[in-house]
Each structure stands twice: as C-alpha cells, then as structure tokens.
C-alpha cells in the first residue's frame, strides 16, 4: 500500500475559437504532479466534442500530431489522474463523456466520494449501466439524471450536490457552458483566473494558471458553483456554509506544488513553517540539513533557517522518473528509489545530517534513502518528518485505505528509527498543524481520526471491480 497523488483538473473558456486543446495540454503539464497514471483532454467545437485520453504522462499521451488534430474551439476540459477508486486502465481515464437526452457533457473530477458505493448501487438498481469503475461516472449519472427535470445543467449539478458526500472538485463542460464546483467541505483545491484576451481558466492549483499566462482571480469557496458562459461569470452559493470547511492539510505538506497558493495560503510558506517547527520541536546538533526531493526541500530550508545549521543539497532526483509511490508492487518500488534518487557525497560524507521528508508510510522508502546516505558516507542521520504519523485511512482522495500497513500504527518513533536505519526520528506534532496554515479548519483525519463525514464501510480501491467479479456467476 502507498500514498498517491490526487488528480488534477483544468478547464478553459475562450471568447472566440482558439487552440484551447493545446492550452489545456500546457495546464495539465503544470498539474502533472497531481496524477501520473493517465490523462485526457476534451475540446468543445461549437457543441461537437473531440477527445483524446490514455494511460501515461501528459508528454507521453499527447504528441504533436494528436494536439494538431484537436479542432479550434471555445472550451476544453482536461484531467491528470491517480485513481483512488477504480483500476488503472484506459476505461477509467478522464474526462468522462456522457451523451444524454439533454445533450453532451464532459466531466473531470478530483476527489473521492465517501458514499460512492451506496449511490452506485441505487443507480444500478434503477437500470443504470456503468462503463467504468470510477466514482466520477457516478457523479456524471446523478447530474444527467437530475438534468432530465432541471431547467439548466448548473441547476442539475446543484441538485446532484445534495446527494454527493466526500471530496469533489469538478470541472464540467456542456455544449454552451463551463461549470466548476467545489464540495461544501472544500477538501480539494479549485481556483480560476483570466488571461489578457478574456479567456477564463479554472484549475486545481494556481500554478497551472501561471503556466498558461492567466492571472489568478480567486479560489472557489467550499460549496460554490461557478458558471462560465459567453464571457460572463455567474456564482451560485446555495451550498456554501452547509458544512464546516475542511481543506486537506496534506495539500500543504505534500500534494500541491510549492509555487501554488491555496485558499490564500502559500504552499511554500506553509512548508517553511513546518521545517521551522521541526527545528524547535526536535532540535539536533548537526553539520548539514538536507531535504528529500521534492516535497521535503522547502521544509528542510525552513529547518535550516530556524536552526542555523547550513542547508545542503544531499540528494539529487532523476526528474524523468515519476514519484516513487506510483510504482506498483514492493519489489518495483524499491528499485525505483535507487533509480530516482542519488546522494551527493560531497554534502554528506563524514557529516551529521538532518534529513527532512514529508511523510513516512510503510517506512520502506525512508529506509532505502537512509541507506543511500550511509553509502555516501553520512556519519549520522537524523530524520525529521514535516507531517505527524499516519494513523488512519483517508476517504477523500488519498490512497490510504487501511491501517494495517501504516508503520506508525504498530511502532513507536524510536522503533521506526531503528527499523529504517536512522539515528533519531522526529515527527511534526499534531498540535502544530494549525500553525502551518494559520487556520483551524483543515481536515487532518489521516493523523487524528477526526472525519468530517460519515466513514464508508468498504474502502478498497478495487471495490467495484471486486463487485463485478462476484457477480460473474449471476444470470
């Protein structure tokens, strides 16, 4: 079991026909860190949808030839995926497209519904036939079902939101409208901006707006629906304030790019604060502070600044290999650590090293990194983690579905230090999480067990595949 990224969503509405497919491509490149499993783009050319999606990284799925095939259009939606519900196969690639009685729709989703299984059962019993095992298709079905009686697609989405529980940031495209929505808890980020020519852009993170030359306007509020049509913007807020906001704290610790601003808070600044807190809570006499690329670098800098210990580049990342957690299977994952990271002997040889990382899940990867530093001559290794210990599953889009493989559930910090081969280990205290963002209203359930919604009974990623397999003998 491993932690994986979220997904990334992107949408664009241009005032006149333009190469919106290529714009979406650039946006997805900036969101590649949020999902390295698959990606897709759907372009709207006067109500006619053209799409391409497949397994792989953005640069692998979209060649120059494929981008050239996209028509000029006024709208596009894009998605980078790591799925927390449904298998890794082409049929689960997004955006998901639906042809229904009232027209065509494409939808891209970041998050995870905590009531997906119950909704899917209900829909199947009413005759719905699912083509994927992703909970995004469940959202699409509920929206299209509501659209049969609703006067508009945005009203259908609003009605659907009354039934959805859990995390969802959505970009939805109809023949005439681009619509964005964020769940009432605001678990996952979603923002929008505008380009100099009036083109509206929506994305999971502000870094994607910058990548296409759009000026950040603001984040969507939790529960808000934004409708972009004919160069106009309309906001619906009937779901705002329904719940206590609970944005995911792990966005600031790990998921988001450090140059992003989420809900008015700099990710880079939050990570610097995490490092400074670690320096105060777990001080250590050392010669150098080094971070594990990429998410540990900012926190390492914060530790260095607060402690006065020099900052050094102790590990180099092979930028052409995806995040370690993406690799399936333990044996493959171990190989990837060595392929992905190498130690700089000049920085660590003979030194007492404070190594800063963003998290420990099973401990396997941390042990391999410690071994790399030992091989490079590190005299002491003091691991500091810019998150508290993982003790609970996440039901809102992070692929932690069981406590049984979480090393902190079975061992103390001292025991883990011995198991992974470091001299000392210090975690960020749970009590310090609020100081990262300056806000008390964040979801920290993976650390504390305080869940903002009801907990589902079946949390396996492949639960829908298992269900189909169990039904294989039915006639």
N, C-alpha and C positions, 0 to 999 in steps of 0.2 A: 504494500500500500504506500501511496505517496501523496504529497501535496502537489496540486497542479494549478496553473494559472486560471483566471477567469476567462471570459470571452470578451471580444471587443466588437462594438457596433459602430457603424458610421452611416450617415445619411447626408444627401446633398440635394438642394433645390435651387436651380438656376433660373434667372429671369427670362432666358431665351435658350434655345437649343445649343448645347455645348458638349464638349468631351467629358461628360460627367463620370463616365466609366473609369477614365484614367485618373480623375480627381479622387474617386473612391479608392482606386489602387494605391495612390500615394497615402491616403488616410489610413488604409489598412496596414501599410508598411510601418507607420508610426505606432500602430496598435499590435504589432506582431508579438510583443512580449506577453500579451494577454491570452494568446492561444496559438499554438504551433502544430495543431493536429490537422486542421482543414481551414479553408476559407472560400468565400464566394462573393460575387457581385451581381446585382440585378439592375439593369438600366431601363428606364421608362421613356420610350419614344412615342409621345402623343397617345398614351394608353396601351401601347404594344410593349410587352416586356421581353427583354433579351437577357439571358443569364449565362453565367459560367461558374462552376464551383467544383472543387475536388479536394482530395486529401493532399496535404503538403503545406509548405510555407508559401507566403504570398509570391515570392520571387520564382518559386517552382511552378505554381499553379497558373500564373498569368505571364505568358510570353508576350513579346511584342506583337506577334501575329494575332493572338487572342484579343489583346487590347484593341488592335486595329479593327477587329470585327464588330466591336460594340458600335451601335449607331450613335449619332448625336442625339442627345435627349435633354430633358429638363430636370429629371430626377434620377437618383440612384441610391441604393442601399447596399451596404457591404458588411461582412462579418468575418472575424477570425475566431476559431473555435478550439477550446478544450472542453469536451463534454463531461458534465458531472451526472447526466442522465442519458443513457443510451450508448451503444457501442461506437467504436471508432471505425466507421465505414462511410462510404460515399453517400448513402441514402440519408444519413443524419447531418450532412453538410448544410449550412445555412448561407443565405436567407432561404426560408421555406416559402414556396409559392403556392397559392391557392386560387383556383378558378371556382367561383360560386355564382349563385343566382343573381347577385347584385354587382358582379364584376370580378376583377382580378385584384389580388393582394399579394405583397411580399413582406415578410416579417423577419427581423433579426432580433435576437434575444440574448441578453447577458443576465445570468442568474440561475436560480433553481427554485421551482415551485415545491413547497413543502406538502401541498395537498394534490400533487400531480396524479398519484395512483388512484385516489378516490374520484377525481374528475374524469380520468381516462375510463375507469370502469363505468361510470354513469353514461359517458358518451358512447361507449361500445354497446351498452345495453339499449341505447336508443337508435342503434343502427350505424353509427359512425365506423368507418373503415380506416385504420391508421396505416400509413405507408412508412413511418419512421418509428423509432423508439425514443425520440427526443421529446421532452416536455414542451418544447416550442410548438410542436404540432398541436398539442392540447390547447395552448393559448389560441392558435390560429382557428381551431374548430369552434371554440367558445365565442370568439369575436364574430366569425361568419354566421354562427347560429343566431347571435343577437342582431346581426345586421339584417336579417330577414324581416324584423319588425321595427328596427330603429330607423329614424329619418336620415341618419348620416353615419359614416364609418367611425367618426370620433365619438358619437353617442353609443354606438355598438361597443367600442373599446371601453368606454366609461362603465357601461353595464357589465361588461366582462370583468372589469377590475373588482366589482363587488364579490366575485366568486374566486378570484385568484388569491392564494396565500403564499407568502415567502418572498423571494427576491426576484425582481424582474425590472430591467431597464430595456425598453423596447424602441426600435425604430421600425415603423410600419409605413408601407407605401401603397397607395391606391392609384388608380389611373389619374386622379386630379390632385391628390394631397400627399404630403409627407407629414407623418404624425409621430411624435415622440412621447413616451410615458415612462414615469418612474414610480415604483411601488410606494405605498404610503409610509413604509419604514425608511425608504431611501437607502436600502442595503448597498446597492451598486451605483457607481457614479454615472452621470449623464449630463452633458453640457451642450451649449450651442454657441455659435459665433457667426460672423458675417464677413464676406470678402468685399474688397473695394467696389466690385461691379454689382453688389447687391445679392450675390449668391449666399444663401443660408447653408450652414454646415452644422451637423449635430454629431457628437462623438462621445465615446465612453470617457475619454480623457482630453484635457485641454492641449496636450502635446500633439494630438492629431490635428487640431485646428491650426496650430502654428505651422505644422508640416505642409499645409496647403495654402498658407498665406491668409488665413481667416483670423480676424480679431476676436478674441474671447468676449462674449457678452455676459453670460452668467450660467450657473448650474440650474438644472431643473430642480424645483422644490420636491421633496418627497410627496408623492401622490399627484403631482401635476401632469397634465396633458397639454402638449403644445401642438398646434396645427399650423403648418406652413402651406399656404395656397396663394397662387397668383401674386407673389411678392409680399403677401401680408402674413402677419403672425397673430394667432389667437391663443390665449391661455385659458384652460379650464382647471378649476381648483376645487371641485366638489369633493375630491378625495384627500385634499390636503388637511392636515390636522387630525385625521382619523386615528392615527397611531403616534406613539412617541417615536421620534426619529431615531434610527439605529444604523447609521452608516457603518460599514465593516471596517474595524480598526486595522485589519490586516492589509487593506489597501495602502495605508500609510507605511506599514512596516515592510511589505514585500511586493504586492501586486503591481502597484502603479509605477510609472516612470518617474524618476526624481524631479524632472522638469515640469511635471503636471501640478496644477492647482485643483484641489477637490474640495468643494463646499467652502471655498475661500481660504483653505489651508494649504500651504506649500508642503508637498511631499518631502522635498529635500530638507526643509527646515524641521519637519517632524522627525526625520531620521537623525539629523544632527542632535536634536534634543534627546533622542533615545540614547545616543552614544554618550552624551554628557551625563545623563542619569546613571548609566552603567559605570562611568568613571567614579561617580560619587558613591554608588551602592556597592561596587565591587572593585575597589582600588587595588593596584598591584604595582610593585616596583619592577620595571621592565625597561628594555632598551629601544623597542620599536612597537608601534601599533600598526597592524595590517588588517585590511578588510577582505572578506570573501566576495569576489565579483559576482553579480553587480550590486545586489541589494545591500550587502554589508559595507560597501565603501563609504557611504555617507555617514553611517553610524560610527565607523572607525575614525573618520575625520573628527566627528563630534567628541569621541573619547579622547583623541589626541589633544584637541584644543582645550578640553576641560582638565586633563591630567598633566599637560605639559610634556608628555612623552612624545618623541618625534614620530611623525606619520611616515610610513614607508610603503612602497608597492611590493608586497610579499608574494602575491600570486598573479599570474597572467592568465587571462581567459582566451581560449580559442573562440573568436567571435563567429565562426562559421558552424558551430555546433549548437543546437538548441539547448534550453535549460535542462539540467541533469534530470529533473523529475519527469521529463517527458518520456524517457526511455522505459519501455515495458520490460518487466522481469528483473529480478535481482542481479543475475549474472551480467546482463547487458548494462545495467545501471552502474555497476562497479567499474566496468571497462570505460564507461563514458567519463567518469570522474577524472581519470588519468588523461584521457584524450582532451578533455575540456580545460583542465587547469594544470599549470606547471608553476613550480616555486622558483623564485629568484634568489639564488644562493647568496649573492652579494648583500641582500637585505637582511637575511635571517641567520646566516651561518654564525654560530657562536653566540647568538643573541637570545635574550629573554623576550619572547614575542607575546604580545596581547593580540589575539586573533578575534575579530568581530564578525559574526554571522547573523543572519536574520532569524533563523529558527533551527530547531532540531526536531526531526520527526521520528524516524527509526533509530537514528544515530549512525547508520552505516556510512552515509556520505561524509559526515563530520569526521569519522574515524579515518577515512581514506585521505581527507585533506590534511589531517594531523600527521599522517604517515608521510605525505609529500614534504611537509615542512621538516620533519625529523630527518628524512633522507637528504634534505638540503642543508642540514647542519644546525637546525634550531636547538638551542640548549634547553630552553623551557618553552612550553606553550600554555598560555592562559586564555581559554576560550570564553568570550563574552557574547551573549545572545541578546539581540535587541527586541526580543519578544518573551513573554512568560512561557512556561512549559505548556505544551499542548496536552490537554487532559480530556477533551470531549470532541465528539463528531461535529461537523458543520453541515447544516441542511440548506444553506443559502448560496451554494455555488463553489465552495471549496471542496475538493475531493478528499475529505476526511470522513469516512463512513463507519469507522469502528474504533473503539478504544484499545482493542487487543494488540495492535501493532505500534501504539504510541509508547515510546520508551519511557517517557516521564510518568506514565501510569503505573509502571512496575518498579522503577528505580529512583533513588534519590540523586541529587546533583553530584554528590561525591561518588556514588556508584557509577553514574554515567561517565564521569570524568575518567575513571579507571578503565571503563569498557572501551572508550573511544581513543584513549591514549593521550590525554592532555593532563597537565599538572593540576589545574584548577578549572572550575566551570562556574559561571555566574549568569543568571537569567535576569531579564528586566522584571521588576516586581509588578504584579497585577495592579497594585496601588498607584503605579506611575503611569498607567496607560492614559489617564485623563490629561496628564501634562504634555503628552505628545501632540495633542490637537488643541488643548485648551478647552475642550468640551467634555461633558459627562455623558452625552447621548451618543454613544457608539456601541455597536454590537461586539461584545467580547466573549461570546458564548463558548468558543473553542478553548478559551482559557478558564472561564468561570462556571460554565454550565447554565448561565442565565439566558434562556432563549426568549426572544421577543414574540415568537409564535408557537403554536402547538407543535409538538415533535411528531414526525411521521413514524409509523410502525416499521416500514421496510425502507431502508436507506441504501440498499445495494445499487450501484451504478447500473448493473445489468438486470435490474428487476423486471423490466418489460421484456427483455429477451428471454429470461427465465420463465416468465409467464407464458410467452408464446410456445416455448419448448414443452411446458407442462400441458399445454392444450393440444399438443401434437397428436394425441390419440383420440381426440374428440371428433365426432362426425355429425 
